[in-house]
């Protein structure tokens, strides 16, 4: 018997109607994949699968400090609201911008940096 290992990345986002409510969690996706792979269908390749294991890897947690440090402006702060985050520029001209995502990890570090730099450019910094 041979063993094959695969790494699969699944990006979860909007459904076909643009809805993001009721997205499956990482554990629900893992259970679904386990169910699909465990069923030994007599007419496809799954009949050869034995002991399929699905391992959910924990994603690296992003922090607000990492975002601010990478942007590199000492007057910029990033705060968390309820289901959103917001940048605040606290220099001589106060300004703020909201980013409507419920969790920091919903955007990559590069996406956060782009948001922050775009905000700074918008206010002339």
Secondary structure as GFF3:
##gff-version 3
##sequence-region A 1 125
A	DSSP	alpha_helix	26	38	.	.	.	ID=ss1
A	DSSP	three_ten_helix	45	48	.	.	.	ID=ss2
A	DSSP	alpha_helix	64	71	.	.	.	ID=ss3
A	DSSP	beta_strand	76	80	.	.	.	ID=ss4
A	DSSP	beta_strand	85	89	.	.	.	ID=ss5
A	DSSP	beta_strand	95	99	.	.	.	ID=ss6
A	DSSP	three_ten_helix	104	106	.	.	.	ID=ss7
A	DSSP	alpha_helix	109	122	.	.	.	ID=ss8
###
